[in-house]
């Protein structure tokens, strides 16, 4: 599923991450362009596989003590 396809539920009992909320806020200004950029970085042509890129992203997030 592409990030741009996510829909934020309006149920207050459902957790939605901050990045999920940011991608939905003013999609034309931030969410849409950022999602396209992210898909290009994570799934575009590269010497690294998509899995290797995901692993690097999770490693950097853990070093920065950021929930992935």
N, C-alpha and C positions, 0 to 999 in steps of 0.2 A: 504494500500500500504506500502510495506517495504521501508525503506530509501534507501537500496541498489538498488532499482528499479528506483529511480528518475533519470531523465535525465535533465541536465542543458540546458535550451534553449540558443541559440546563438543570440537571438534578443536583442539588446542593450536597447530597450524600456521595456523589461520584467524584473521586480525585482526578484532577487534570493537572499535569505538570505545568510549570511556568512557561516552558518553551512551547507547549501545546497551546497555551493561552496567547502567547505572543504571536504565534503563527496565524491565529484566527483574528487578531485585532488588526483592523484596517488592512485586509489582505492585499488590496491594490497597492498600498504603500510599502509594506514590509513583508507580510506573510508569503505572498505569491513570489516576488523576486527572490527572497531568501530561500524558499523551498526549491526553486529552480536551481539556484547556485549550489545548494546542499546536495541535490540529486546529481549534479554534474561532478562534484568533488567525490562523492561517495560511490557513484555507480558509473561514471564516465570512463573513457579510455585511460589506462594506467598500467604500469608494470606491476602494481600491487593488485591483488584480488580484492573484491568487496569485503570479504572476511578479514583480510589483513588490515584494511582501512578501518573497519569496525573495531578490531582489536586495538589498534593504535589510538583510536578515539577514546575507548574505554580506559586504556592505560593512562593517557594524559589526564582524563577526568579524575581518575583515582589519585594521581600525583597532586592535582590541584584541589583535592578533597571536594569534588563536585559530584553530586549524584548523577549517574549516567542514565 
